[in-house]
Amino acid sequence: MDALNFLIEIVFDLFLITVLLRIWLQASRADFYNPMSQFVVKVTNPLVLPLRNLLPTVGHWDLASIVLAYAVGVGKIIALSSLTAGMLPMVSDIIIMGLAVVLFQFLSLLFWITIIRAIMSWFNTGYHPMTALMAQLTEPFLAPIRRLIPPIGGLDLSVLVLIVAIQFARILLNNLFSIGMGL
């Protein structure tokens, strides 16, 4: 049962990460021609394009992708609940837990992209498409922190502050929603 639970979580989480990346790439106006951006678009297009016929894009926000991310989060809750408990939670719980799954996954994604960007900055001396993409994704979160806490002696503390804030938000989210379903 644990192995099946693991597989279900991996499938839902990987697809949710891809959909969240699509939303994030569009919202941050990241380079569409970057190889990672192209991968994300190609993987998510089969489900996003039909939804886009029903749901418009509002500003930088692609409502079709947002609804798809939420549907994946709800699908994960339903699949895991039916597998482990044998019955579904109440609809109101599914609605709230689906949102919590999406938020928690976004915070996890932001955490890892920030960590990877910081590590890559230590070794990367020239232009690399992945480094540029990670900078485009994380800069909207890091720039406001840098305005409050400028680099001290050449050391940029904004990454550390963002990581602490992300971890705080993940713990708070976990406590608020009391999620014990593999988030």
Secondary structure, 3 states (H helix, E strand, C coil): CHHHHHHHHHHHHHHHHHHHHHHHHHHCCCCCCCHHHHHHHHHHHHHHHHHHCCCCEECCEEHHHHHHHHHHHHHHHHHHHHHHCCCCCCHHHHHHHHHHHHHHHHHHHHHHHHHHHHHHHHHCCCCCHHHHHHHHHHHHHHHHHHHHCCCECCECCHHHHHHHHHHHHHHHHHHHHCCCCCC
